[in-house]
Amino acid sequence: MQSEFIALPSIGALSLSFVVWKFFWSTYNRHINAKHARNCLPLPLPEKPAYFTTDVSLLVPTINTPASFTECMKLWLANKPKEIIIVTVPRDLTWVKTLLAPLKGVSTPISVFTVPRPGRRAQMSLALRKATGKIVAFVDDDTQWPSDMVLQYLVAGFQDPTVGGVTSRQSALVPTPRRNASTVTASEVMTMRALDGASDSNAILYAAEGTVMCVTGRTMVAKAEAVQTDEFDFALTHQTWNGRVINTGDDGFVTHWLRNHGWNLAFQSAPEAEIFTLTESGSRFLKQLVRWRRSGFRDFIALICFEPGFRRIFKKHPRYAVKSVLFILKPLTTALHLIAWSQCLYNWPYIAFFFLAYYIYRGVSACRSFKAKHPWLGNRNLWAVFAMDYIYQIINFYVVLTLGTEGWMTRDDSPGV
């Protein structure tokens, strides 16, 4: 009898299939994302608010506090919170009090406490224990609120009693004197692009499934009853990775804690709630990118593999569950794409060049759209927009090999800041 064999596809054919699939998947995903982005509507101010700005405690962990802190405080105070609680370290106490000196006489209570050593989560823990508001808002010391309506619009997200955390659009603040093509730097442009991308991800997921990727730490607002518990405090300050206590990634931790404990998360897309932060220099910005990405990998691995697990997440938020898995697999899919691309280029160069031309066209279109949004940019640093869209593909490989690292901080050698 003649043997029958099943003909297996060649490596070249598999590579072509992968490249084609990646092309159509990314094109389809971009179309769906654009649709959801258009459908993300602002949360309105309620006629009968369940909470007011005077119910909010602002909690500010800080070290090496920037000189701009005084101006940031003035902007926060204009929103009329219940209180502001600042937690620093003994080394910086005198400097923080110097920055607060111009604010003497304000009606909002301002308290300053210290912890023995720098550590953002330990500072957050102490601030939480001191807070008396029904709502708490962790605020970075360089975050600027451009109007006195920011907090009011953020608090509107808690009109739904099932919501435990609220976030909003976060953007990079480029000072007015630097808003011209001759002085703006590539790192500033990349920061603008990175924060726009993170905000877009939150808006898209909220429109699609009523949740967010991350309650971002620059202004992270939560119900006090959800986070002022002994269980939360212990978990916040004792989270470990491979036996080592983690001090970074607090916003990811809070996000997953709220979701895992039955709270919904809201995204306030109203322009009145937009948050601004100062941009970092080139080297500090790269360190920041690595820290963000490393925290993301840790959080999503723990979320998918341990608590609550892929199946439980998928039941309520299937899109979010799939995006979490794809996030974890990014280094693998990037490597496969590079291998498949090289094979496709060798076997079917015309097809490969067609896809390459399309990707270049898409990148140029993205740069043009970004410039239309920020016309003062000019052309000199538009390459940074394209670079920001792809730099994570490189960073991912380093990050997955250093998940246990707590260094490369942007403020201090101490962990968690």
C-alpha positions in Angstrom: 0.0 0.0 0.0 1.2 3.5 -0.8 1.8 5.7 2.2 -0.1 8.9 2.4 1.5 12.0 3.9 -0.1 15.2 5.0 1.8 18.0 3.3 2.8 20.6 5.9 3.0 24.2 5.0 6.5 25.6 4.5 8.1 28.1 6.9 7.8 30.7 4.2 4.0 30.1 3.8 3.5 30.2 7.6 5.5 33.4 7.8 3.4 35.0 5.0 0.2 33.9 6.8 1.4 35.4 10.1 2.3 38.8 8.4 -1.0 38.9 6.6 -2.9 38.1 9.8 -1.0 40.7 11.7 -1.8 43.3 9.1 -5.5 42.6 9.0 -5.8 42.3 12.8 -4.1 45.6 13.4 -6.2 47.3 10.7 -9.4 45.9 12.2 -8.3 46.8 15.7 -7.6 50.4 14.7 -11.1 50.7 13.2 -12.8 49.3 16.3 -10.7 51.5 18.6 -11.6 54.6 16.5 -15.3 53.8 16.8 -15.1 53.3 20.6 -13.1 56.5 21.0 -15.8 58.5 19.3 -18.4 56.9 21.6 -16.6 57.8 24.9 -18.8 60.7 26.2 -18.1 62.9 29.2 -19.8 62.0 32.5 -22.2 64.9 33.2 -22.3 67.0 36.4 -25.3 65.7 38.4 -28.1 68.0 39.4 -28.1 66.4 42.9 -24.5 65.3 43.5 -23.9 62.3 45.8 -20.5 63.8 46.6 -18.9 67.2 46.6 -15.3 68.4 46.3 -15.5 69.1 50.1 -15.8 65.4 50.6 -12.3 64.8 49.0 -9.0 64.3 50.8 -6.0 65.0 48.6 -3.1 62.7 49.4 0.3 63.7 48.2 3.3 61.4 48.6 6.5 63.3 47.7 10.3 63.4 47.9 12.7 65.7 46.2 9.7 67.9 45.8 9.9 70.2 42.7 9.8 73.9 43.1 6.6 74.0 41.1 4.8 72.4 44.0 3.6 75.7 45.4 1.8 76.5 42.1 0.4 73.0 41.9 -1.0 73.4 45.4 -2.7 76.7 44.5 -4.4 75.0 41.6 -5.6 72.1 43.9 -6.8 74.5 46.6 -8.9 76.4 44.0 -10.9 73.1 43.6 -12.0 73.3 47.3 -11.1 69.9 48.6 -11.7 69.0 52.3 -8.1 68.7 53.2 -4.6 68.1 51.7 -2.3 65.6 53.4 1.3 65.6 52.4 3.7 62.7 53.3 7.5 63.2 52.8 10.7 62.1 54.5 12.6 63.9 57.3 15.3 64.9 54.9 12.8 66.9 52.8 10.6 68.2 55.5 12.1 71.7 55.7 12.0 72.1 51.9 8.4 71.1 51.8 7.4 73.6 54.5 9.3 76.3 52.6 7.2 75.6 49.5 4.1 75.7 51.6 4.9 79.0 53.3 3.2 81.2 50.6 0.0 79.3 51.3 -0.4 80.3 54.9 -3.9 81.5 55.8 -5.8 79.3 53.3 -9.0 77.9 54.6 -8.4 74.3 53.5 -6.4 72.3 56.2 -2.9 71.3 55.0 -1.0 68.6 57.0 2.5 67.4 56.6 3.7 64.0 57.8 6.9 62.0 57.4 7.9 58.3 57.0 11.5 57.2 57.9 12.6 56.3 54.4 11.4 57.1 50.9 8.8 54.6 49.6 5.7 55.7 47.8 3.5 52.9 49.0 4.5 53.5 52.7 3.8 57.2 52.2 0.4 56.4 50.6 -0.4 54.1 53.5 0.2 56.8 56.1 -1.7 59.4 54.1 -4.7 57.0 53.9 -4.7 56.5 57.7 -4.8 60.3 58.2 -7.5 61.0 55.6 -11.0 61.9 56.8 -12.8 62.4 53.5 -15.4 60.1 51.9 -13.3 60.3 48.7 -9.5 60.1 48.5 -7.4 61.4 45.6 -3.7 60.5 45.4 -2.0 63.4 43.5 1.5 63.5 42.2 3.5 66.5 43.4 4.0 67.9 39.9 0.4 67.4 38.7 -1.4 70.6 37.5 -5.1 71.1 37.4 -5.8 73.8 34.9 -9.1 74.9 36.3 -11.2 75.0 39.5 -13.6 72.5 38.0 -11.3 69.5 37.8 -12.2 67.9 41.1 -15.9 68.5 40.6 -15.9 66.6 37.3 -13.9 63.8 38.7 -16.2 63.4 41.7 -19.2 63.2 39.3 -17.9 59.7 38.4 -19.0 58.5 41.8 -22.7 59.3 41.1 -23.0 55.7 40.2 -22.7 53.9 43.6 -21.0 50.9 42.1 -18.0 53.0 41.0 -15.0 52.8 43.3 -12.3 54.6 41.2 -12.3 57.4 38.7 -9.6 58.6 36.3 -9.5 61.2 33.5 -7.4 62.2 30.5 -3.8 62.8 31.4 -1.6 65.1 29.2 1.9 66.4 29.2 2.4 70.0 30.1 4.9 71.8 27.9 5.4 75.4 29.2 4.2 78.1 26.9 7.7 79.5 26.3 8.8 76.1 25.0 5.8 75.6 22.7 7.7 76.2 19.4 9.6 74.0 17.0 13.0 75.4 17.8 13.0 74.7 21.6 10.7 71.7 22.2 12.7 68.5 22.7 12.2 65.0 21.4 11.6 63.7 25.0 8.8 66.2 25.5 7.2 65.2 22.2 7.5 61.5 23.2 5.9 62.2 26.6 3.0 64.0 24.9 2.5 61.0 22.6 2.8 58.4 25.4 0.3 60.1 27.7 -2.1 60.6 24.8 -1.9 56.9 24.0 -2.5 55.9 27.6 -5.6 58.2 27.9 -6.9 56.9 24.6 -6.6 53.3 25.8 -8.7 54.2 28.9 -11.3 56.0 26.8 -11.6 53.2 24.3 -12.0 50.5 27.0 -14.5 52.5 29.0 -16.7 53.1 25.9 -16.4 49.4 25.0 -16.8 47.7 28.4 -17.4 50.3 31.1 -13.9 49.9 32.7 -10.4 51.3 32.3 -6.9 49.9 31.8 -5.5 51.9 34.7 -6.7 54.5 37.3 -3.7 56.7 36.6 -1.6 57.8 39.6 -1.1 61.4 38.6 -4.6 62.0 40.0 -6.0 58.7 41.3 -9.5 59.1 42.8 -11.2 56.4 44.9 -13.9 55.9 47.4 -12.4 55.9 50.9 -14.5 52.9 52.0 -12.9 50.8 49.2 -9.3 51.6 50.2 -9.3 52.5 53.9 -9.3 49.0 55.2 -6.6 46.9 57.0 -6.7 44.4 54.1 -6.0 47.0 51.5 -3.2 48.6 53.6 -1.5 45.3 54.1 -1.7 44.3 50.5 -0.5 47.7 49.3 2.6 47.6 51.5 3.4 43.9 51.3 2.9 43.1 47.6 5.8 41.0 46.4 7.3 39.8 43.1 9.5 36.7 43.3 9.8 37.2 47.1 10.7 40.9 46.9 8.5 43.7 48.2 7.3 45.9 45.3 7.2 49.7 45.9 6.4 50.9 42.4 3.2 50.4 40.3 0.9 51.7 42.9 -1.7 52.9 40.4 -1.9 49.4 38.8 -2.2 47.9 42.2 -5.1 50.2 43.2 -6.8 49.6 39.8 -6.7 45.8 40.1 -7.6 45.9 43.8 -10.8 47.9 43.1 -11.8 45.7 40.2 -11.1 42.4 42.0 -13.2 43.6 45.0 -16.3 44.2 43.0 -16.0 48.0 42.3 -16.5 49.4 38.8 -14.1 52.0 37.4 -15.1 55.2 35.5 -13.3 57.4 32.9 -14.2 61.1 32.9 -13.6 62.3 29.4 -14.8 65.9 30.0 -12.1 68.4 29.0 -12.7 70.2 32.3 -11.2 67.1 34.1 -8.0 66.9 32.1 -4.9 66.5 34.2 -1.4 67.9 33.2 2.0 66.8 34.3 5.5 68.2 33.6 7.6 66.3 31.1 10.8 64.6 31.9 14.3 65.0 30.3 15.5 62.4 27.8 17.2 59.9 30.2 14.7 60.3 33.0 11.9 59.8 30.5 13.4 56.5 29.3 13.7 55.4 32.9 10.0 56.3 33.4 9.0 54.3 30.4 10.8 51.2 31.7 9.2 51.6 35.1 5.7 52.0 33.7 6.2 48.9 31.4 7.7 46.8 34.1 4.8 47.5 36.5 2.4 46.7 33.7 3.9 43.3 33.0 3.9 42.4 36.7 0.3 43.5 37.2 -1.1 41.7 34.1 0.8 38.5 34.8 -0.6 38.5 38.4 -4.0 39.4 37.1 -4.2 36.7 34.4 -2.4 33.9 36.1 -3.3 34.3 39.8 -6.0 36.8 41.0 -8.7 36.8 39.8 -7.5 34.8 36.7 -8.4 35.0 33.1 -11.7 33.2 33.2 -13.2 35.5 35.9 -12.1 38.6 34.1 -13.3 37.3 30.7 -16.8 36.8 32.1 -17.3 40.5 32.9 -14.7 42.2 30.6 -13.8 40.0 27.7 -12.0 42.7 25.7 -10.0 43.7 28.8 -9.1 40.1 29.4 -7.9 39.6 25.9 -5.9 42.8 25.9 -4.2 41.8 29.1 -3.1 38.5 27.6 -1.9 40.2 24.5 0.1 42.6 26.6 1.9 39.8 28.3 2.7 38.1 25.0 4.0 41.3 23.3 7.7 40.2 23.4 6.8 36.9 21.9 4.5 38.3 19.2 7.1 40.9 18.3 9.8 38.3 17.9 7.5 36.1 15.8 6.6 39.1 13.6 10.3 40.0 13.0 11.1 36.4 12.1 8.0 36.1 9.8 8.8 39.4 8.2 12.3 38.4 7.3 11.0 35.1 5.8 8.3 37.0 3.9 10.9 39.5 2.6 13.1 36.6 1.4 10.4 34.6 -0.3 7.8 37.2 -1.4 9.7 40.6 -1.4 6.9 42.5 -3.3 4.3 41.5 -0.8 6.6 42.4 2.1 7.4 45.8 0.6 3.7 46.4 0.1 3.0 45.9 3.8 6.1 48.0 4.7 4.8 50.9 2.5 1.5 50.7 4.3 3.1 50.8 7.7 5.2 53.8 6.7 2.1 55.5 5.3 0.2 54.8 8.6 3.1 56.2 10.6 3.3 59.4 8.5 -0.5 59.8 8.9 -0.2 59.5 12.6 2.5 62.1 12.7 0.4 64.5 10.6 -2.6 64.0 12.9 -0.4 64.7 15.9 1.0 67.8 14.4 -2.5 69.0 13.5 -3.4 68.7 17.2 -0.2 70.6 18.2 0.5 72.9 15.2 3.4 74.6 17.1 5.5 71.4 16.9 6.8 72.0 13.4 8.6 69.1 11.7 11.9 68.9 13.5 10.8 66.4 16.2 8.0 64.6 14.4 10.2 61.6 14.2 9.7 61.3 18.0 6.0 60.6 17.5 6.9 57.7 15.2 9.6 56.5 17.7 7.2 56.6 20.6 4.7 54.4 18.8 7.3 51.6 18.4 9.8 52.1 21.3 7.9 49.8 23.6 8.6 46.9 21.2 12.2 47.3 22.1 11.7 48.1 25.8 9.5 45.0 26.3 12.5 42.6 25.8 14.5 44.3 28.5 11.6 44.6 30.9 10.6 40.9 30.8 14.2 40.0 31.7 14.3 42.5 34.7 10.9 42.1 36.3 12.4 41.8 39.7 14.3 45.1 39.4 13.1 48.0 41.5 15.7 50.5 40.4 15.8 53.1 37.6 13.7 55.6 39.5 13.3 59.2 38.2 13.4 61.0 41.6 15.8 59.1 43.8 17.8 56.0 44.2 15.3 54.8 46.8 12.6 52.4 45.6 9.1 53.3 44.8 9.3 57.0 43.9 
